[in-house]
Amino acid sequence: MTSKQRAILRGMASTMDPVMQVGKEGITDAVVKQCWDVLEARELIKINVLKNAAYTAREACEEMCAKTHAEPVQVIGNRFVIYRRARKDSKIRLEDLC
């Protein structure tokens, strides 16, 4: 992903509300499964890391990206944004963003 594509995705995510939370339980298999399903439906999602979580937002982003084969877009404060192209009916095509 190029920096220009990442910038466009950041702009798209700026008005989004978080659709998931990482809490004190951390990133469990159930959270990864839920994230996988949401990424398949939306492709670009924002996730909130609660203050009582064992992870920082950056650590949670890295682990979630590794487990869901997604790409990090942005980490700010206790939130992060990730992107993964849907396997079927992709709505956001990185090739078309530039």
N, C-alpha and C positions, 0 to 999 in steps of 0.2 A: 504494500500500500504506500502510495507516495504521500508527501506532506500536503499536497494540494487536495488529494482525495480525503485525507484525514481532516483537513480544515473544513471541507464541505460537510462531512459527516458530523463534525462538532457543531456546525451551524444547525444541522437538522435536529440534533439532540438537545439543543439549548432550550427548546420549548417543551420538551418531553418531561413527564413525571416519572419517578422511579417505579418500576413494575415489580421489583423484587427487593428483598432485604436479606442481608447476611447478619445473623445474630450471634449469640453466645455459643450456639452449637457449632458454629463454623460452617464450612462448606462440606455438607454431607452428600451422600449419593442421591438423596431425594432432592436436595437443592440443585445439584448438577442436572438431574433429569428434568426438573422444572425449567431450569435455565435453557437447556437444550430445546425443549418444546417451545418456549417463548421465542428463542432465536429463530427457530424454523418458521414461526408465524410472522414475526415482525422484522427480523434481521438486525435491527439496531435497537439496543435496549440500554436503559440506565438502571443501575443497581445501587442501593443505599447500604452502607455498612454501619450498623448500630454502634454506639459508643461502648457497649459492654462486650463487643465481639473481640475475639482473640487476635484478629487480623487488623492491619491497617488497610486502608482502601487500596493502596498500591499492591500489597501482598495478596489481598483477595482478588484483585484484578488479574494478576499474573497467574494465580492458581486456577481461577475460573476460565481464563483463556486457554490454559494448557489442557484442562479437562473437557472443554467443549469445542476445541479446535477453532476458537474465535480469535479476532484480532483486537488488541486494545486501541481505543480511540482517544480517550481522555480520562484523567484522574484529577479530580478537584475536591479538596476537603475530604468528606466522608462518602463521596459518590464517585462512581466510575461508569464509563460508557464502553460497550463492546459491540463489535459487528461480526456477523458471519453470514455469508450468502446462503440463502435457502436452497435446498436441494431441488425443490419443485417450485415453480411459479415465483421466481425471484423478482422482487419489486425494485430493489436498489442494485444497480449494476455499476461497479466501480469504473469499468471501462468507459461508461457514458458520462461520468461525472466531470471529466476533464475537458 
